Amino acid sequence: MATLAGGFEDPSAEVLAEAAEVFGLLASSARLHIMWALAQGESDVTHLADRVGGALPAVSQHLAKLKLAGLVRSRREGRRQVYYVDDPDIVTVVRVMVGQLTARTVPAAHGIASRRS
């Protein structure tokens, strides 16, 4: 690993490949919406489908991919499967990215509205 001027070392090729896989999974707006919803609290697939506006089978498939990648976990509660994010760092990444983009979008939208007035 190379050390840069700020004292940070370059990550290994394996770490970069794993990060690229995670970002690839989160590149889907549907999966990102699911992760955003789960970052707010646990949910079953029916409530997630309602919240993100997706078909139940599609949301189930997205959850299976996220679970396989280790981004989401689940537990059984009676007859339903409850999903949650068990990694606070992933929650932070999702919240920071979506929050930053929301902050950039909202002022621009307000600027357009105020110019129309």
C-alpha positions in Angstrom: 0.0 0.0 0.0 1.2 3.5 -0.9 1.1 6.2 1.8 -0.2 9.6 0.6 0.8 13.0 1.8 -2.0 13.2 4.3 -0.8 10.0 6.0 -3.5 7.8 4.5 -2.6 4.5 2.9 -4.2 3.2 -0.3 -6.6 0.4 0.4 -5.8 -3.1 -0.9 -7.2 -4.3 -4.2 -9.5 -6.7 -2.3 -11.0 -3.9 -0.2 -11.5 -1.7 -3.3 -13.2 -4.6 -5.1 -15.5 -5.3 -2.2 -16.4 -1.6 -1.9 -17.1 -1.5 -5.6 -19.5 -4.5 -5.2 -21.3 -2.7 -2.4 -21.6 0.5 -4.3 -22.8 -1.5 -7.3 -25.6 -3.0 -5.2 -26.5 0.5 -4.0 -26.4 1.9 -7.5 -30.0 0.6 -8.0 -32.5 3.3 -6.9 -34.9 0.7 -5.7 -32.2 -1.0 -3.4 -31.0 2.4 -2.2 -34.6 3.3 -1.3 -34.9 0.0 0.6 -31.7 0.7 2.4 -32.9 4.2 3.2 -36.1 2.8 4.6 -34.3 0.2 6.7 -31.9 2.8 8.0 -34.9 4.4 9.6 -36.0 1.1 11.2 -36.7 -2.5 10.6 -39.6 -3.6 8.4 -41.2 -6.6 6.8 -41.3 -7.0 3.0 -45.0 -6.0 2.7 -44.4 -2.7 4.4 -41.2 -2.1 2.5 -43.0 -2.7 -0.8 -45.7 -0.2 0.2 -43.1 2.4 1.3 -40.9 2.2 -1.7 -43.7 1.7 -4.2 -42.4 -1.6 -5.5 -44.0 -4.9 -6.4 -43.7 -7.5 -3.6 -41.7 -10.0 -5.6 -39.3 -7.3 -6.8 -38.7 -6.0 -3.3 -38.1 -9.6 -2.1 -35.5 -10.1 -4.8 -33.8 -6.8 -3.9 -33.8 -7.9 -0.2 -32.3 -11.3 -1.1 -29.4 -9.6 -3.0 -28.8 -7.1 -0.1 -28.9 -10.0 2.4 -26.6 -12.1 0.3 -24.1 -9.2 0.3 -24.3 -8.9 4.0 -25.9 -5.4 3.9 -29.2 -6.5 5.4 -30.2 -9.2 7.9 -33.5 -10.7 8.8 -35.2 -12.5 11.6 -38.5 -14.4 11.8 -41.3 -13.0 13.8 -44.2 -15.4 13.7 -45.1 -15.9 10.1 -43.2 -12.8 8.8 -39.6 -12.1 8.1 -38.4 -8.8 9.5 -35.5 -7.1 7.7 -33.0 -4.6 9.2 -29.5 -3.1 8.7 -27.1 -4.4 11.2 -24.1 -2.3 10.2 -24.1 1.3 11.4 -21.4 2.2 8.9 -23.7 1.3 6.0 -26.5 3.3 7.5 -24.1 6.2 7.8 -23.0 5.9 4.2 -26.6 5.8 2.9 -27.8 8.7 5.1 -24.8 10.9 4.2 -25.1 10.3 0.5 -28.9 10.7 0.3 -28.8 13.6 2.8 -26.1 15.5 0.8 -28.0 15.0 -2.5 -31.3 16.1 -0.9 -29.6 19.2 0.5 -28.3 20.1 -3.0 -31.7 19.5 -4.6 -34.0 21.3 -2.1 -32.3 24.7 -2.4 -32.3 24.4 -6.2 -36.0 23.6 -6.2 -36.7 26.5 -3.8 -34.7 28.8 -6.1 -36.8 27.8 -9.1 -40.1 28.3 -7.2 -39.1 31.7 -5.9 -38.0 32.9 -9.4 -41.4 31.9 -10.7 -43.2 34.0 -8.1 
